[in-house]
């Protein structure tokens, strides 16, 4: 595991300011999806036990149902863990010199990119929709000099505060 | 194995479950590896790793406990029909025997 003070390819004199993750509400959306996925077999079980209970005593169908039931939950667990890995391992690190983005794009697929604070020209915040407004999270666009490309930090908590922090660091 | 005694039982479901378990272990270990290798040393990361290991352990042990109580010797397909099919397939020469008057 990585230490909380870890800075990728740390330079002399570089100081960690903050690590950022996606806002927890993003995980809550996934969690609600998993509540539905989790309750589906229980609903099917309720249907079978109420309307066709003889299936639960059948010598062939009952073992098949048990196998399918547990196989389903094992794959749900894998899927849930995979969603967590994909979201939790996306980290943005702000130092006094750089913004470093580490994005997990699936298994064995990580993208590391960085941006020099000295090249930052503009930082803008986008909070679109009900949830971002209520729970105070949004996308942060960092524009650099000389390029049209923008650095995008998605679903950052307190984006205005973070934008001010970046402004203060590069000024 | 003599073809006459071949009987397909519901044990094939159990074998299927063992394959599912093998795939599960592979994917589970890959996910845990990513959390250990790239995750931060934090309470939340440790909690997620330990909770998922605990859920997996409970789910698998509970499933094996239930599967132990099942009679796996139950035949899946009527053995007479299956034997006829397999005999026809393996001893196929009989199918093409010509009658000579």
HADDOCK unambig.tbl for C-alpha pairs under 7 A between the chains (distance, minus, plus):
assign (segid A and resid 1 and name CA) (segid B and resid 36 and name CA) 4.97 0.50 0.50
assign (segid A and resid 1 and name CA) (segid B and resid 37 and name CA) 5.27 0.50 0.50
assign (segid A and resid 1 and name CA) (segid B and resid 38 and name CA) 6.11 0.50 0.50
assign (segid A and resid 1 and name CA) (segid B and resid 39 and name CA) 5.55 0.50 0.50
assign (segid A and resid 1 and name CA) (segid B and resid 40 and name CA) 5.48 0.50 0.50
assign (segid A and resid 1 and name CA) (segid B and resid 41 and name CA) 5.31 0.50 0.50
assign (segid A and resid 2 and name CA) (segid B and resid 38 and name CA) 6.40 0.50 0.50
assign (segid A and resid 2 and name CA) (segid B and resid 39 and name CA) 6.05 0.50 0.50
assign (segid A and resid 2 and name CA) (segid B and resid 40 and name CA) 4.57 0.50 0.50
assign (segid A and resid 2 and name CA) (segid B and resid 41 and name CA) 5.60 0.50 0.50
assign (segid A and resid 3 and name CA) (segid B and resid 40 and name CA) 5.90 0.50 0.50
assign (segid A and resid 3 and name CA) (segid B and resid 41 and name CA) 5.60 0.50 0.50
assign (segid A and resid 4 and name CA) (segid B and resid 40 and name CA) 6.10 0.50 0.50
assign (segid A and resid 4 and name CA) (segid B and resid 41 and name CA) 6.60 0.50 0.50
assign (segid A and resid 60 and name CA) (segid B and resid 10 and name CA) 6.79 0.50 0.50
assign (segid A and resid 63 and name CA) (segid B and resid 70 and name CA) 6.95 0.50 0.50
assign (segid A and resid 64 and name CA) (segid B and resid 13 and name CA) 6.45 0.50 0.50
assign (segid A and resid 67 and name CA) (segid B and resid 13 and name CA) 6.93 0.50 0.50
assign (segid A and resid 67 and name CA) (segid B and resid 17 and name CA) 6.24 0.50 0.50
assign (segid A and resid 70 and name CA) (segid B and resid 63 and name CA) 6.56 0.50 0.50
assign (segid A and resid 71 and name CA) (segid B and resid 17 and name CA) 6.95 0.50 0.50
assign (segid A and resid 71 and name CA) (segid B and resid 20 and name CA) 6.46 0.50 0.50
assign (segid A and resid 74 and name CA) (segid B and resid 24 and name CA) 6.66 0.50 0.50
assign (segid A and resid 75 and name CA) (segid B and resid 24 and name CA) 6.94 0.50 0.50
assign (segid A and resid 78 and name CA) (segid B and resid 27 and name CA) 6.73 0.50 0.50
assign (segid A and resid 78 and name CA) (segid B and resid 28 and name CA) 6.10 0.50 0.50
assign (segid A and resid 81 and name CA) (segid B and resid 31 and name CA) 6.71 0.50 0.50
assign (segid A and resid 82 and name CA) (segid B and resid 31 and name CA) 6.44 0.50 0.50
assign (segid A and resid 85 and name CA) (segid B and resid 31 and name CA) 6.83 0.50 0.50
assign (segid A and resid 85 and name CA) (segid B and resid 35 and name CA) 6.66 0.50 0.50
assign (segid A and resid 89 and name CA) (segid B and resid 38 and name CA) 6.84 0.50 0.50
assign (segid A and resid 89 and name CA) (segid B and resid 39 and name CA) 6.18 0.50 0.50
